[in-house]
């Protein structure tokens, strides 16, 4: 398959690339790195990405940002920045990307455990992650077997645990193998409208 990984040089994205590149043709898109560049917070950038890449069999997004801070420190612009990037950015990848998918192709988005089990300072991230979950369940009712959309939601991953462990007291990291398998499940199975949770 020809697979586009947006965020393919990040913590999770590079592990997905290492696994899938053994049997598939992989194109990596990043903001400043990869085979092609894209800013998912900019609709025109997404449109240009797909014009360059053309038809693909699967799209994987591990991109998107949301500010972490105490609620009292957050302003309206902070919320809109998270919405524009992590939420609307991934929604726009579906809106545009579906027109470049082969028949019964798949799109896999990425959230995380904060949608179900938020911790302090993650109001924006929890909000947009929850929105993506609802979006995926709803859009699956309308794809009419033309394409599939799922989302992978993982606990703190092994490769990022040292960086984030102080924010997640009592949480145990999940293995990168389990996380990669979740993306493979979304891409290679017939799953549609699934929130694929990899929690402990």
N, C-alpha and C positions, 0 to 999 in steps of 0.2 A: 504494500500500500504506500501511497504518497501521503505523508503526514506532516502537517504544519504544527510546530510547537512554539507558542508565543510565550516568551519567558524561558526559553530553553537553555539559558546559561545560568539560571538561578539555582538555589539549593535543591528544589524538587525537580525542576525542569531538566537539569543536566543528568540526573539519575534516570529520568524517563527516556532521555535521548540515548544514554548508554545501553539501556535495555532494548529499546525498539529498533535502534539502528542496525542490529544484527540481522534483522529480517525485513526491514522496511526502508524506503527512501524517506529521509527526514530533512525537513527545512526548518531551520531555527530562526525565529524573529525576536529581536530585542530592541530596546530603546536606543542603545548605542553599540550593540554587538550583534553577532549572529550573521546569517547569510543575507538577511534583509532586515530593515529597521522599521519600527512602528511605535507610535505613541497611542496606546489604546484609549486615552482620554480625549483624543482628537478624531472625530468621525472621518474627516477627509484623509487622515493618515491611515486609518483602517481600510478605506476604500482603495487607496493607492497600493497598500500591501497586497490585497487580493488581485488587483490588476497585474501586479508583477508576478505573483506566484501562480495564478491560474487555478484550474480545477484540482482539488485534492480529495482524498478519501476520508480524511479525518483531520479535525482541528482540535488542538489541546491548548487551553489557556491556563498558565500558572502565574499570570501577571495581575497587576492592580495594587493600588496603595490606599491606605487609610491611616490617618494620624492617631497615635496613641497618646492620650493625655487625660488628666482629670477633667471630669465633666465641666466644672466651673471655669476651666481654662479654655474651653472650646468655644469658638465663635461660629457664626453661620457659615462663613467661608470655609472653615475646616470641614464642616459637614458636607457642603457641596463638593469640595475637592474629593472626598471619599466616594461620594455618589458618582461623580463624573468619571473617576478612575476605576475603582474596584467593582462598582455596581453597573453603571451605564456603559462603561468600557467593555465589560464582558457581554452585556446585553447587545451592544452594537456589533460585537464579534459574531453573535448569532444572527442578527438582522442582516448583516452584509454577507457573512461567511456562508450562510445557507444557499446563496445563489452560486457558490463556487464549489459545492459539494457534489461528488458523484452520487448516483442513486443509492439510497439507504446509507449514506455516509453518516459520520457521527461528529458531534461537538461535545467536548468535555470541558467544563468550567471548574474552577477551584475556589473553595471557601476554607472552612476550618472549624474546629470545635467551638470557637467563640459564638457561633450561631446558636448553639444549644447550651453551652456552659461558659458564659463570659466571665472574665476576670476584671479586676479594677483597671481603669484607664482604657478600656476597649469599647466604649459606647459606640463609636462610629464603625469600627470593624464588625462588631456584633450585629449592628443594624443592617449594614450592607450584605453581610453574609446571609442573614435571615431572608433578606429580600431576594437574593439569588436562588435560595432554596425554593421559595414560593414561585418564582419565575419559571424555574425548570419544571416543576410539577404541572404548572398551568400550560406552558407551551407544548408539552408532550401530548396534550389533548387535541392539538391542532396540527400536528406535523403530518398527519394522514399518510404515514408510512414512507414519506419522502426522505426524511432524515431523522436522526436520533439526537437527543440532548440529555446529558447527565451532568452531575456535579460530584466531585470528590471532596469530601470533608474529613480532614484528618486531625488527630491529636497533634501535639507538638512532635515534630519528627526528630529522629536521632541526630541527623546532621546539623540541626539548629538548636539542639537542647541546651548546650552550654551557654549559648547567647541569650536564650529566653527563659531558662529554668527558674530564675528568681521571680518572674511574672506569673509562673504557674505552680505554686506550691501544692504538693501532693499529686501532681500529674506525672505519669511515667511516659517516656517517649515511645513512639511506635517505630518499628523497624522500617528502613527505607524500602526493603523488599516488599513489605505489605503495602506500602503506599504505591509503589510502582505497579504492583499487581492490580490495585484498584483502577488505575488508569488503563491498564491492559484490558480489564474486564469491561470498562466502558467502551473502549475502541473495538474490541474483537468479539464481543458478545452481541446479543440482540437487545440489551437493556435500553430502556427509554423512559425518561422522566424520573430517573432514580437519583436519590441522594445516597451516594455510596460512602457510608460512614466508616472510618478506620479509627475507632476509639478503643481505649483499654477497658 
